[in-house]
Amino acid sequence: MCLGIPGEIVEILSDRPDLAMVDVSGVQRAINIGLLEEESLAPGDWILIHVGFALSKIDEVEARAALDFLESIGEAYEDEIAALRESMIEQG
C-alpha cells in the first residue's frame, strides 16, 4: 500500500529551488516540490508527499487529521515512514 503523507517544510533549498527539506514525523528529507511551482511555498507550510514528490499544499488542520488517521492504521503508516527514512534525493 502506498500512502500520501503530510510533511512540514523546514527549508527551501537555495541551490535547488525544486527541493525542500521536509519534516515528516521527525524524519527530515529532501522532497521534490517542482510539481507545486504555481504555489507559494515557505517554511512552515504543509504538503502532501508521495514517493518523494509534493503533490499538493495542505493546511495544518488537514495535515494533523491525516497524520492522526495514518497513525491509527498502524503498520502501513510505519512502513511508509520506514521507506522515507531509507530514501534520499541527491542534492547536488
Backbone as CSV, one residue per row, in Angstrom:
resi,resn,N_x,N_y,N_z,CA_x,CA_y,CA_z,C_x,C_y,C_z
1,MET,0.844,-1.177,0.000,0.000,0.000,0.000,0.891,1.242,0.000
2,CYS,0.633,2.176,-0.867,1.364,3.441,-0.894,0.439,4.545,-0.405
3,LEU,0.993,5.407,0.426,0.208,6.464,1.032,0.783,7.820,0.690
4,GLY,-0.080,8.822,0.636,0.370,10.197,0.620,0.465,10.616,2.072
5,ILE,1.600,11.163,2.477,1.769,11.542,3.865,2.069,13.035,3.977
6,PRO,1.550,13.686,4.997,1.807,15.118,5.164,3.175,15.366,5.776
7,GLY,3.785,16.452,5.337,5.060,16.874,5.894,5.113,18.388,5.955
8,GLU,5.907,18.897,6.894,6.043,20.339,7.067,7.368,20.806,6.466
9,ILE,7.304,21.810,5.618,8.513,22.353,5.001,9.358,23.034,6.073
10,VAL,10.625,22.639,6.124,11.577,23.218,7.061,12.415,24.281,6.340
11,GLU,12.768,23.987,5.083,13.641,24.883,4.323,13.469,24.613,2.833
12,ILE,13.431,25.681,2.029,13.514,25.559,0.573,15.002,25.676,0.253
13,LEU,15.559,24.698,-0.451,16.994,24.704,-0.716,17.347,25.789,-1.732
14,SER,18.229,26.688,-1.345,18.544,27.849,-2.180,19.228,27.458,-3.486
15,ASP,20.047,26.412,-3.468,20.735,25.992,-4.685,19.905,25.041,-5.544
16,ARG,18.789,24.559,-5.017,17.875,23.673,-5.745,16.444,24.054,-5.375
17,PRO,15.899,25.127,-5.970,14.571,25.594,-5.572,13.442,24.601,-5.853
18,ASP,13.748,23.498,-6.548,12.749,22.449,-6.750,12.749,21.443,-5.600
19,LEU,13.648,21.648,-4.609,13.729,20.749,-3.460,13.506,21.513,-2.166
20,ALA,12.882,20.838,-1.218,12.688,21.405,0.116,13.028,20.334,1.141
21,MET,13.615,20.762,2.251,13.788,19.864,3.387,12.439,19.853,4.105
22,VAL,11.918,18.659,4.311,10.577,18.492,4.873,10.643,17.545,6.058
23,ASP,9.937,17.889,7.122,9.856,17.053,8.315,8.568,16.240,8.277
24,VAL,8.735,14.927,8.354,7.593,14.009,8.420,7.769,13.170,9.677
25,SER,6.999,13.479,10.688,7.055,12.728,11.944,8.474,12.595,12.482
26,GLY,9.240,13.686,12.424,10.581,13.687,12.962,11.671,13.261,11.996
27,VAL,11.303,12.815,10.803,12.267,12.419,9.779,12.352,13.553,8.763
28,GLN,13.562,14.071,8.527,13.727,15.139,7.546,14.384,14.597,6.290
29,ARG,13.781,14.938,5.154,14.283,14.502,3.853,14.075,15.609,2.838
30,ALA,14.912,15.566,1.787,14.708,16.453,0.645,13.548,15.893,-0.170
31,ILE,12.577,16.748,-0.449,11.387,16.369,-1.210,11.298,17.271,-2.435
32,ASN,10.969,16.689,-3.578,10.826,17.460,-4.810,9.499,18.223,-4.768
33,ILE,9.578,19.548,-4.840,8.378,20.394,-4.804,8.082,21.001,-6.176
34,GLY,8.761,20.511,-7.203,8.618,21.053,-8.551,7.203,21.002,-9.099
35,LEU,6.413,20.020,-8.684,5.030,19.928,-9.165,4.151,21.042,-8.613
36,LEU,4.637,21.738,-7.598,3.851,22.798,-6.957,4.416,24.183,-7.273
37,GLU,5.063,24.324,-8.424,5.705,25.593,-8.754,4.726,26.760,-8.818
38,GLU,3.437,26.489,-9.009,2.419,27.550,-9.040,2.012,27.996,-7.633
39,GLU,2.374,27.201,-6.623,2.040,27.517,-5.235,3.116,28.413,-4.621
40,SER,2.725,29.196,-3.667,3.684,29.962,-2.879,4.021,29.119,-1.653
41,LEU,5.217,28.534,-1.647,5.621,27.651,-0.552,6.708,28.310,0.285
42,ALA,6.654,28.074,1.585,7.627,28.645,2.520,7.762,27.715,3.722
43,PRO,8.861,27.853,4.474,8.981,27.071,5.706,7.743,27.258,6.588
44,GLY,7.281,26.150,7.148,6.063,26.164,7.956,4.844,25.686,7.204
45,ASP,4.910,25.698,5.859,3.791,25.193,5.056,3.766,23.671,5.106
46,TRP,2.581,23.113,4.943,2.392,21.664,4.918,2.112,21.217,3.496
47,ILE,2.687,20.056,3.128,2.468,19.481,1.804,2.132,18.007,1.949
48,LEU,1.459,17.472,0.941,1.151,16.045,0.876,2.199,15.407,-0.031
49,ILE,2.873,14.372,0.471,4.022,13.756,-0.209,3.697,12.322,-0.614
50,HIS,4.134,11.967,-1.822,4.049,10.576,-2.277,5.319,10.280,-3.067
51,VAL,6.010,9.226,-2.730,7.259,8.768,-3.341,8.246,9.900,-3.621
52,GLY,8.423,10.778,-2.635,9.429,11.819,-2.742,9.000,13.087,-3.459
53,PHE,7.735,13.159,-3.873,7.219,14.336,-4.563,6.080,14.960,-3.774
54,ALA,6.081,16.283,-3.715,4.966,17.005,-3.107,3.848,17.075,-4.134
55,LEU,2.678,16.584,-3.749,1.540,16.560,-4.670,0.607,17.744,-4.501
56,SER,0.506,18.254,-3.270,-0.382,19.395,-3.030,0.008,20.084,-1.733
57,LYS,-0.370,21.350,-1.650,-0.205,22.114,-0.423,-1.478,21.917,0.385
58,ILE,-1.334,21.645,1.683,-2.490,21.443,2.546,-2.334,22.331,3.769
59,ASP,-3.443,22.551,4.481,-3.327,23.369,5.689,-2.990,22.478,6.883
60,GLU,-2.612,23.111,7.986,-2.155,22.365,9.161,-3.260,21.486,9.749
61,VAL,-4.494,21.955,9.721,-5.612,21.156,10.253,-5.761,19.869,9.452
62,GLU,-5.714,19.986,8.121,-5.809,18.807,7.257,-4.604,17.881,7.483
63,ALA,-3.422,18.468,7.650,-2.211,17.670,7.885,-2.327,16.887,9.187
64,ARG,-2.764,17.546,10.254,-2.904,16.872,11.557,-3.943,15.753,11.486
65,ALA,-5.049,16.007,10.792,-6.085,14.977,10.649,-5.543,13.774,9.877
66,ALA,-4.777,14.038,8.826,-4.200,12.947,8.037,-3.185,12.156,8.866
67,LEU,-2.332,12.857,9.629,-1.364,12.167,10.479,-2.055,11.315,11.531
68,ASP,-3.117,11.850,12.140,-3.870,11.072,13.134,-4.442,9.814,12.503
69,PHE,-5.003,9.956,11.299,-5.570,8.795,10.606,-4.476,7.777,10.290
70,LEU,-3.363,8.258,9.733,-2.281,7.347,9.357,-1.730,6.603,10.562
71,GLU,-1.577,7.305,11.669,-1.092,6.643,12.881,-2.091,5.600,13.374
72,SER,-3.367,5.851,13.142,-4.388,4.903,13.600,-4.413,3.624,12.778
73,ILE,-3.912,3.658,11.544,-3.941,2.442,10.727,-2.693,1.585,10.928
74,GLY,-1.746,2.130,11.692,-0.641,1.315,12.176,0.411,0.918,11.177
75,GLU,0.439,-0.338,10.800,1.559,-0.918,10.063,1.835,-0.232,8.731
76,ALA,0.809,0.099,7.978,1.021,0.754,6.680,1.731,2.088,6.864
77,TYR,1.357,2.823,7.886,2.000,4.109,8.182,3.450,3.887,8.601
78,GLU,3.689,2.918,9.452,5.058,2.619,9.889,5.921,2.195,8.705
79,ASP,5.352,1.420,7.774,6.085,1.022,6.571,6.451,2.238,5.732
80,GLU,5.528,3.186,5.611,5.776,4.393,4.825,6.864,5.251,5.475
81,ILE,6.831,5.394,6.787,7.858,6.156,7.493,9.209,5.458,7.357
82,ALA,9.236,4.134,7.438,10.486,3.389,7.259,11.040,3.607,5.856
83,ALA,10.186,3.591,4.849,10.629,3.836,3.469,11.167,5.252,3.329
84,LEU,10.539,6.212,3.987,11.002,7.597,3.933,12.385,7.719,4.577
85,ARG,12.596,7.041,5.694,13.902,7.076,6.365,15.008,6.560,5.450
86,GLU,14.679,5.560,4.630,15.676,4.945,3.756,15.861,5.672,2.444
87,SER,14.954,6.578,2.103,15.010,7.267,0.806,15.942,8.467,0.857
88,MET,16.398,8.877,-0.315,17.222,10.071,-0.386,17.194,10.601,-1.811
89,ILE,16.965,11.893,-1.947,17.082,12.565,-3.238,18.443,13.251,-3.256
90,GLU,19.212,13.004,-4.293,20.525,13.627,-4.406,20.354,15.136,-4.528
91,GLN,21.146,15.883,-3.781,21.025,17.337,-3.749,22.111,18.033,-4.576
92,GLY,22.922,17.342,-5.214,23.967,18.053,-5.933,24.538,17.323,-7.023
